[in-house]
Amino acid sequence: MKFTYFILVISLVLSNLTYAKEASLSDLENYQVNTTKMVSSGLPTQQHFEQLKEMGVAHVIDLIPGDRSDEANLTKALALNYHNIQVAWKNPTVANFNEYAAKMNEFSQEKGKILTHCRLNWRGAVFTYLYRVTHLKENEVTAKADMLAIWQPDETWQNFIDEVKVRSTRSK
């Protein structure tokens, strides 16, 4: 009887821990699973990074401009591969996307999931959408629906999307 009670208590504790881990990402702004190897989100906290690592994230691409040394140090301490691309909100460039795609291609060859993030996952949603349709050749409707679930691009970002897609088509 004591053994059965012990097992019951342990089961409850473990199920609560699992729920707590899942709930800890519920407050991560605009968290989205893009593919089996790609997730995107707004700005993670240290606790989010720890949880994401437990879920298999091994690589982080940060699209926020400015001094990102705190995040670089945090991800290094957690043994996560980190790369920052300085994407200006009012001026995203094809060069930004090409750098992103090259890093995604590199990280995709390694073990682990890839997190793309920015402050609200607006940049991230656009970059993951573009990568999915131009490099992974995913269905446009599905990938676009994921992006639009996060954010409706404004004129600047729609022009950027169109330019990347046109250049991608020309390079084939």
DALIN-V831221 format. One record per residue. N is the residue number from 1. RES is the residue in one letter. PHI is phi in radians with two decimals (none if undefined). PSI is psi in whole degrees, 0 to 359 (* if undefined). OMEGA is omega in whole degrees, 0 to 359 (none if undefined). Layout:
n=N res=RES phi=PHI psi=PSI omega=OMEGA
n=N res=RES phi=PHI psi=PSI omega=OMEGA
//
This chain:
n=1 res=M phi=none psi=317 omega=179
n=2 res=K phi=-1.09 psi=320 omega=180
n=3 res=F phi=-1.11 psi=317 omega=179
n=4 res=T phi=-1.09 psi=317 omega=178
n=5 res=Y phi=-1.09 psi=317 omega=179
n=6 res=F phi=-1.05 psi=314 omega=180
n=7 res=I phi=-1.09 psi=319 omega=179
n=8 res=L phi=-1.09 psi=314 omega=180
n=9 res=V phi=-1.10 psi=314 omega=180
n=10 res=I phi=-1.07 psi=318 omega=179
n=11 res=S phi=-1.06 psi=318 omega=179
n=12 res=L phi=-1.14 psi=318 omega=179
n=13 res=V phi=-1.10 psi=313 omega=181
n=14 res=L phi=-1.13 psi=321 omega=179
n=15 res=S phi=-1.18 psi=325 omega=177
n=16 res=N phi=-1.18 psi=322 omega=177
n=17 res=L phi=-1.12 psi=318 omega=178
n=18 res=T phi=-1.08 psi=315 omega=179
n=19 res=Y phi=-1.09 psi=318 omega=180
n=20 res=A phi=-1.09 psi=321 omega=179
n=21 res=K phi=-1.12 psi=314 omega=179
n=22 res=E phi=-1.11 psi=318 omega=181
n=23 res=A phi=-1.16 psi=331 omega=182
n=24 res=S phi=-1.15 psi=338 omega=176
n=25 res=L phi=-1.57 psi=350 omega=180
n=26 res=S phi=-1.15 psi=338 omega=178
n=27 res=D phi=-1.75 psi=9 omega=174
n=28 res=L phi=-1.46 psi=114 omega=187
n=29 res=E phi=-0.90 psi=124 omega=174
n=30 res=N phi=0.91 psi=37 omega=177
n=31 res=Y phi=-1.10 psi=134 omega=181
n=32 res=Q phi=-2.56 psi=137 omega=172
n=33 res=V phi=-1.55 psi=118 omega=183
n=34 res=N phi=-1.61 psi=315 omega=177
n=35 res=T phi=-2.56 psi=183 omega=178
n=36 res=T phi=-1.17 psi=339 omega=180
n=37 res=K phi=-1.97 psi=357 omega=185
n=38 res=M phi=-2.22 psi=132 omega=170
n=39 res=V phi=-2.29 psi=159 omega=178
n=40 res=S phi=-2.47 psi=159 omega=182
n=41 res=S phi=-2.91 psi=174 omega=167
n=42 res=G phi=-1.33 psi=194 omega=187
n=43 res=L phi=-1.20 psi=115 omega=180
n=44 res=P phi=-1.38 psi=152 omega=171
n=45 res=T phi=-1.58 psi=176 omega=176
n=46 res=Q phi=-1.02 psi=318 omega=180
n=47 res=Q phi=-1.11 psi=321 omega=177
n=48 res=H phi=-1.10 psi=314 omega=179
n=49 res=F phi=-1.04 psi=319 omega=179
n=50 res=E phi=-1.08 psi=315 omega=179
n=51 res=Q phi=-1.14 psi=315 omega=179
n=52 res=L phi=-1.06 psi=321 omega=177
n=53 res=K phi=-1.08 psi=316 omega=178
n=54 res=E phi=-1.05 psi=332 omega=180
n=55 res=M phi=-1.51 psi=2 omega=175
n=56 res=G phi=1.88 psi=1 omega=177
n=57 res=V phi=-1.24 psi=129 omega=180
n=58 res=A phi=-2.12 psi=347 omega=186
n=59 res=H phi=-2.34 psi=140 omega=181
n=60 res=V phi=-2.25 psi=127 omega=172
n=61 res=I phi=-2.01 psi=117 omega=184
n=62 res=D phi=-1.81 psi=123 omega=184
n=63 res=L phi=-1.78 psi=15 omega=183
n=64 res=I phi=-1.58 psi=131 omega=177
n=65 res=P phi=-1.36 psi=165 omega=177
n=66 res=G phi=1.81 psi=192 omega=181
n=67 res=D phi=-1.31 psi=111 omega=183
n=68 res=R phi=-1.96 psi=23 omega=184
n=69 res=S phi=-1.10 psi=325 omega=178
n=70 res=D phi=-1.07 psi=314 omega=179
n=71 res=E phi=-1.19 psi=321 omega=178
n=72 res=A phi=-1.04 psi=317 omega=179
n=73 res=N phi=-1.19 psi=320 omega=179
n=74 res=L phi=-1.10 psi=312 omega=181
n=75 res=T phi=-1.16 psi=325 omega=177
n=76 res=K phi=-1.11 psi=317 omega=179
n=77 res=A phi=-1.09 psi=331 omega=179
n=78 res=L phi=-1.58 psi=4 omega=181
n=79 res=A phi=1.07 psi=40 omega=175
n=80 res=L phi=-1.83 psi=138 omega=174
n=81 res=N phi=-1.24 psi=132 omega=186
n=82 res=Y phi=-2.23 psi=138 omega=174
n=83 res=H phi=-2.51 psi=131 omega=178
n=84 res=N phi=-1.90 psi=134 omega=173
n=85 res=I phi=-2.09 psi=121 omega=184
n=86 res=Q phi=-1.38 psi=89 omega=182
n=87 res=V phi=-1.72 psi=107 omega=179
n=88 res=A phi=-1.20 psi=131 omega=184
n=89 res=W phi=-0.98 psi=317 omega=183
n=90 res=K phi=-1.55 psi=359 omega=184
n=91 res=N phi=-2.63 psi=63 omega=174
n=92 res=P phi=-1.19 psi=143 omega=184
n=93 res=T phi=-2.13 psi=159 omega=175
n=94 res=V phi=-1.08 psi=324 omega=177
n=95 res=A phi=-1.05 psi=321 omega=175
n=96 res=N phi=-1.02 psi=312 omega=181
n=97 res=F phi=-1.15 psi=320 omega=179
n=98 res=N phi=-1.09 psi=321 omega=176
n=99 res=E phi=-1.11 psi=317 omega=178
n=100 res=Y phi=-1.05 psi=311 omega=182
n=101 res=A phi=-1.08 psi=319 omega=179
n=102 res=A phi=-1.10 psi=318 omega=180
n=103 res=K phi=-1.22 psi=321 omega=176
n=104 res=M phi=-1.06 psi=316 omega=178
n=105 res=N phi=-1.06 psi=318 omega=178
n=106 res=E phi=-1.12 psi=308 omega=182
n=107 res=F phi=-1.13 psi=329 omega=181
n=108 res=S phi=-1.13 psi=337 omega=180
n=109 res=Q phi=-1.38 psi=348 omega=183
n=110 res=E phi=-1.82 psi=167 omega=177
n=111 res=K phi=-1.21 psi=151 omega=172
n=112 res=G phi=1.76 psi=159 omega=179
n=113 res=K phi=-1.44 psi=162 omega=181
n=114 res=I phi=-2.03 psi=127 omega=174
n=115 res=L phi=-1.75 psi=126 omega=169
n=116 res=T phi=-1.86 psi=129 omega=179
n=117 res=H phi=-2.53 psi=161 omega=172
n=118 res=C phi=-2.55 psi=206 omega=182
n=119 res=R phi=-1.27 psi=313 omega=185
n=120 res=L phi=-2.12 psi=3 omega=186
n=121 res=N phi=1.24 psi=25 omega=174
n=122 res=W phi=-1.43 psi=310 omega=174
n=123 res=R phi=-1.04 psi=313 omega=182
n=124 res=G phi=-1.02 psi=318 omega=180
n=125 res=A phi=-1.09 psi=320 omega=180
n=126 res=V phi=-1.20 psi=313 omega=182
n=127 res=F phi=-1.13 psi=318 omega=179
n=128 res=T phi=-1.18 psi=320 omega=176
n=129 res=Y phi=-1.00 psi=308 omega=182
n=130 res=L phi=-1.07 psi=319 omega=179
n=131 res=Y phi=-1.12 psi=317 omega=181
n=132 res=R phi=-1.08 psi=320 omega=183
n=133 res=V phi=-1.50 psi=329 omega=183
n=134 res=T phi=-1.59 psi=332 omega=183
n=135 res=H phi=-1.95 psi=320 omega=181
n=136 res=L phi=-1.56 psi=350 omega=179
n=137 res=K phi=1.00 psi=37 omega=177
n=138 res=E phi=-1.30 psi=164 omega=178
n=139 res=N phi=-1.05 psi=125 omega=181
n=140 res=E phi=-1.01 psi=317 omega=184
n=141 res=V phi=-1.11 psi=315 omega=181
n=142 res=T phi=-1.14 psi=311 omega=182
n=143 res=A phi=-1.11 psi=320 omega=180
n=144 res=K phi=-1.19 psi=322 omega=178
n=145 res=A phi=-1.07 psi=321 omega=177
n=146 res=D phi=-1.10 psi=316 omega=179
n=147 res=M phi=-1.09 psi=314 omega=183
n=148 res=L phi=-1.20 psi=339 omega=175
n=149 res=A phi=-1.20 psi=337 omega=180
n=150 res=I phi=-1.67 psi=315 omega=189
n=151 res=W phi=-2.84 psi=144 omega=172
n=152 res=Q phi=-1.69 psi=109 omega=184
n=153 res=P phi=-1.01 psi=141 omega=175
n=154 res=D phi=-1.42 psi=186 omega=184
n=155 res=E phi=-1.06 psi=316 omega=179
n=156 res=T phi=-1.01 psi=312 omega=183
n=157 res=W phi=-1.30 psi=327 omega=176
n=158 res=Q phi=-1.16 psi=320 omega=176
n=159 res=N phi=-1.08 psi=319 omega=177
n=160 res=F phi=-1.06 psi=313 omega=179
n=161 res=I phi=-1.01 psi=312 omega=181
n=162 res=D phi=-1.07 psi=317 omega=181
n=163 res=E phi=-1.11 psi=315 omega=179
n=164 res=V phi=-1.08 psi=316 omega=181
n=165 res=K phi=-1.14 psi=320 omega=178
n=166 res=V phi=-1.11 psi=314 omega=180
n=167 res=R phi=-1.13 psi=325 omega=178
n=168 res=S phi=-1.15 psi=320 omega=180
n=169 res=T phi=-1.18 psi=320 omega=180
n=170 res=R phi=-1.15 psi=326 omega=185
n=171 res=S phi=-1.36 psi=0 omega=180
n=172 res=K phi=-1.55 psi=* omega=none
//
